[in-house]
């Protein structure tokens, strides 16, 4: 599991190829979040980073076809499991940062080799970093919720709550 800076090659309207450029360190004492989030957090600690801005913070010369990819491919699998970052929102307090990542799933295309569908579902992942405005090691920690879930699909909008 890792964050990567990749170049996206559009083969046609619905098909992409992904070329790995380099790894991207978001966590850790020298990672992107440790270097920037304490200054970006508003008075209440909240912050929001669209993927293109986060990419420019990591790679000022990034091209229009570059993207941040979250690679969840288990080592034993041939087909890759890739998520393209859309946005990260979070809250940074004294020594904790909670971040909600919004991704677009890049679904492998059947019979297309290393090609992916550009029209995958949304996926949200909530992660915690052990670092904040007062310092910390900025390592990935245990998720902030006692019961965690990954949400796949579209937000509920104004419906709110769960259907019973």
C-alpha positions in Angstrom: 0.0 0.0 0.0 1.6 3.3 -1.1 1.0 6.7 -2.5 2.6 7.3 -5.9 3.0 10.2 -8.4 1.9 8.8 -11.8 1.4 10.0 -15.3 -2.0 9.2 -16.7 -2.2 8.4 -20.4 -5.7 8.6 -21.9 -6.1 6.0 -24.6 -9.7 7.0 -25.4 -12.7 8.5 -23.6 -13.0 5.7 -21.1 -9.6 4.0 -21.0 -6.4 5.0 -19.2 -2.9 3.7 -18.8 -1.0 4.5 -15.6 2.8 5.1 -15.6 4.5 5.2 -12.2 6.8 8.3 -11.8 7.9 8.0 -8.1 6.7 7.2 -4.6 5.1 10.0 -2.6 5.6 10.3 1.2 2.6 11.9 2.8 3.3 10.5 6.3 6.5 10.4 8.3 8.5 13.2 9.9 9.7 14.4 6.5 6.5 13.7 4.6 4.4 16.2 2.8 1.7 16.4 5.6 4.3 17.1 8.4 5.9 19.9 6.3 2.6 21.6 5.3 -0.5 20.8 7.4 0.4 22.7 10.6 0.5 25.9 8.4 -2.5 25.1 6.3 -4.9 24.3 9.2 -7.4 27.0 9.9 -8.1 28.3 13.4 -10.4 25.3 14.1 -7.7 22.9 12.7 -9.6 22.0 9.5 -8.1 22.0 6.1 -8.9 20.8 2.5 -6.5 19.9 -0.3 -7.7 19.1 -3.8 -5.4 16.5 -5.4 -4.0 19.0 -7.9 -2.8 21.3 -5.2 -1.4 18.5 -3.1 0.4 17.3 -6.2 1.9 20.7 -6.9 3.2 20.8 -3.2 5.0 17.6 -3.9 6.0 18.2 -7.5 5.9 21.9 -8.5 6.7 20.9 -12.1 4.0 18.3 -12.4 2.2 18.1 -15.7 -1.5 18.3 -16.4 -1.6 14.5 -16.9 0.1 13.7 -13.5 -1.9 12.4 -10.6 -1.6 11.0 -7.1 -2.4 7.3 -7.0 -3.0 5.1 -4.0 -1.8 1.6 -4.8 -3.6 -1.1 -2.8 -2.4 -4.0 -4.8 -1.5 -7.0 -2.6 2.0 -8.4 -3.6 0.4 -11.7 -4.6 -1.9 -10.2 -7.2 -1.2 -9.6 -10.9 -4.0 -7.1 -11.5 -3.4 -3.8 -9.8 -5.9 -2.1 -7.4 -5.4 1.6 -7.9 -7.3 4.7 -6.6 -6.9 8.2 -8.1 -6.9 10.9 -5.4 -9.6 13.5 -5.8 -9.3 15.5 -2.5 -8.2 15.2 1.1 -10.1 16.9 3.9 -9.1 16.8 7.5 -8.5 18.2 11.0 -5.1 18.8 12.5 -5.0 19.4 16.3 -2.2 19.2 18.8 -0.6 15.8 18.0 -3.3 14.1 15.8 -4.4 14.6 12.2 -7.5 12.9 10.9 -7.8 12.8 7.1 -10.7 11.8 4.9 -9.4 10.8 1.4 -11.7 10.9 -1.6 -10.6 8.6 -4.4 -11.9 7.5 -7.8 -11.3 3.8 -8.3 -9.4 2.9 -11.5 -11.0 -0.4 -12.5 -8.8 -2.8 -14.6 -10.3 -3.3 -18.1 -10.8 -6.8 -19.2 -8.6 -7.9 -22.1 -6.8 -4.6 -22.1 -3.5 -5.5 -20.4 -2.6 -2.7 -18.0 -5.5 -0.4 -19.0 -8.0 1.0 -16.5 -11.5 2.4 -16.8 -11.7 6.2 -16.2 -15.3 5.8 -14.9 -14.8 4.0 -11.6 -16.8 4.5 -8.4 -16.0 6.9 -5.6 -14.3 5.5 -2.5 -13.6 7.3 0.8 -10.9 6.2 3.3 -10.4 7.8 6.7 -6.8 7.6 8.0 -5.1 9.0 11.1 -1.6 10.5 11.4 0.2 10.7 14.8 1.2 14.3 14.3 -0.3 17.8 14.5 0.4 21.5 15.2 2.4 20.6 18.3 4.5 18.0 16.6 4.6 14.2 16.6 6.2 11.5 14.4 3.6 11.8 11.6 3.4 8.0 11.3 0.1 6.4 10.1 -1.9 5.4 13.2 -5.0 3.6 14.1 -8.2 4.9 12.4 -10.0 7.5 14.5 -13.3 5.6 14.6 -13.9 2.5 16.8 -15.9 1.0 14.0 -14.6 1.8 10.5 -16.1 1.4 7.1 -15.2 2.2 3.6 -18.0 4.0 1.7 -18.4 3.0 -1.9 -20.7 4.9 -4.2 -22.3 8.4 -4.1 -22.9 10.4 -1.0 -26.5 10.3 0.4 -27.0 14.0 -0.2 -29.9 15.5 1.8 -31.4 12.0 2.6 -29.1 11.6 5.6 -28.9 8.6 7.8 -29.5 5.0 6.8 -32.5 3.3 5.3 -34.0 0.7 7.5 
